[in-house]
Amino acid sequence: MTTQELQARINTYFSSYGHFIVSITYRDKEYTCTTTNTMAIDAMYNEGVDYDRYYTTSKQALLALWNECKTKNNLK
């Protein structure tokens, strides 16, 4: 999947301090989960920033959130 496809299928919403709700569209259904992966949330919006990060591209961050949400919803 390309970065643009992932961005179209993933939405994030602030839930509470350090927690975000991740919503993905998978096989024409919407699934949600709660994540504390703030490094991925930051990286998906700040590609090209020069400081060291765990995720070097926004695609890596989007894939991490995608896989986390699929795992929490028992999707294959």
Sequence and secondary structure as in RCSB ss.txt:
>XXXX:A:sequence
MTTQELQARINTYFSSYGHFIVSITYRDKEYTCTTTNTMAIDAMYNEGVDYDRYYTTSKQALLALWNECKTKNNL
K
>XXXX:A:secstr
  HHHHHHHEEEEEEETTEEEEEEEETTEEEEEEE  HHHHHHHH TT  S  S SSHHHHHHHHHHHHHHHTT 
 
